[in-house]
């Protein structure tokens, strides 16, 4: 079993661990809240697009590319 006594350093080490744990928990909560918000926004945009009759697939995904990047290879220019 590990020795968790740390007698002379305990006043510094345990609060540092506690602060680190709180920061990590805060970051996880922040990411979860942001993900939930993004999903709700995406659902709203999908509903809006469906109401307007717009396709749900990007034009580039079905092979109808347009714009300045059309016809270019993702690796580099054609030779």
Phi, psi and omega in degrees: 000136182291149179271109183256022184291301179047041188317303184285341186249358186300325181295339180258321187287311184295318175296325178296318177297318181296316179297317179298317179296319179296320179296316179297318178296318178299318178295319178296317179296317180299316179295318180296318179294317179296318179296318178297319179295317180295320179295320179295319178295319178296317177299318179296318179293321177296318178297319179296317178294321180294323179293328180273353179078023179279150178291154181264004181245137176296144181300323180292337180285337181256006173092011179252067184283141175223163176103183186294337182269357183297134177084354179270147176283146178293345182270323181175184182290156177290147180241000000 
